[in-house]
């Protein structure tokens, strides 16, 4: 049985590194909330191997990921509280070992991959880094008909990850020397990797962002459509997570698509306002798609999504 100290450690990791997701996690019922802390902490432990390697060589990073994989799958004993807790949860909730493998493989690919030629290549990476996460969360929530929910959970995980990539273009370059925007989209708008690395914002970069934001928004539509298949006491939390992540699109649009001068961040006040607004609408309408649509379209308050928006003609000098 997962101990209180393991849950506390996992919760602390989420509070520190996943502030947006933590707001939504707190709305989950206790039986799911505590498991979610452990899942998130496991993802972060593996992610940090490649995002913050210190003096470790690529070979040492791969070896560390293999150690994590073996512990997570219960093949070896571990004294790491997070890995031990995850291994227990994996058995308890019958999490597919293939999803664990897919996730660890995606983390390993970050060691020597710093660009993706096409969206199909990026999507294959996100199947491990994000969609597998959505599938593991679905296993923990245990919907009555998991097959109905899984396709949508995969899309929603991909939407969250793509939003993160679009928000974090500057951070990924500065801290990891990675570019997660598909090269094919950059080429279509005559944007080069050197331009991004020099943080040179222009209408081409704005067009790239608009294209990829629209792609993400289609994924949100598909993902949110599956929330109704989750247990009723989990639906509001997942809906709020979708609202919070999607609100980064509003930030990006309001900055005229400039994610190169700084990384857009939601304020605590904004998160709490969206929490209140989402809960209020949920009281009157238990249709996740309708609530999500009302909030992202703005209803007089300014929408989040950019679909159909006119690309800016002039960009501010920064």
Secondary structure, DSSP 4 states (H G I P E B T S, - for coil): ---HHHHHHHHHHHHHH-HHHHHHHTTS-HHHHHHHHHHHHHHHHHHHHHHS-TT--HHHHHHHHHHHHHHHTTSS----HHHHHHHHHHHHTT--HHHHHHHHHHHHHTTT----SSHHHHHHHHIIIIIHHHHHHHHHHT-TTHHHHHHHHHHHHHHHHHHHHHHTHHHHHHHH----S-HHHHHHTT--HHHHHTT---HHHHHHHHHHHHHHHHHHHHHHTTGGGS-HHHHHHHHHHHHHHHHHHHHHHHTTT--SSS-----HHHHHHHHHHHHHHHHH---HHHHHHHHHH-TTS--S--TTPPPPS-----
